[in-house]
Amino acid sequence: MNPKRILFRMTALALVLLVSGCVFMRLYKVQNQFQDFDRNFELGDEGGLTLTFLNPVLESDDIIWLMKNGPTTKRDGEDDELWTYILKKQYLSTDDENGEFDIPLLMTMKEGMLTEIVFPERFLKYLSVPVLKRMFASMGNAEVNKFGRSASTEFRGASPDEIPKLEYITETLGKPYKIEESEEALKYTYLYYLDNAGPEAGASGFEFKTEFVFENPDDTLKRAKVTIRGLSMALDFSSYQMASPKLELPVQN
């Protein structure tokens, strides 16, 4: 191979690693902010589930890196930008379910920093702000596995009633992309691409996947896992009796 081409590829790879490393450090800083949730965030329920960053860390370029694409739409406000990403639900076969189950994410960028994310209002139907706040706050105790690009958190709530039930998940997210069942467990997988990803969708582009593992035969949720950009975050519900959860945040590709 041409030495100049080799040098070019090595330089490009070094730049990619440098950029992704910077993104990871900022994600890690956000994870640390969750240790003092009330000082760094606000959680609201008007017009959807709203997470406000009181001390912004993530830059707009970080979001583009994480999503592998720019926003579906971008609108200028008085002193900010309003970005919309739409996670389009995927099906193994033809979509034959009633209802709209794509996930719009509304983001506010101010001076190039992410200051707010609004999730769909339906997410609040079965999860209250206090419970969600405990889930977010649990991330502050994360043990980061940089090499495994994975994270796991124990959710230890005050009551088993705080744990989402199978019927709640299907009512909120619709039918799963895939169901796997064994004698001990039932696994529901949901898959999403970006609405405007075009040929970049799927294996060569952005992919957002959520997995829920239930214990058979009573459909008790034991574990939830989210994977985006090769970064996995898992929440373990099996020790809900205790009072503080623990989360790990993964490294980037």
Summary of the structure (lengths in Angstrom):
residues: 253
radius of gyration: 19.0
end to end distance: 25.6
largest distance: 63.6
contacts: 744
relative contact order: 0.16
helix: 32%
strand: 32%
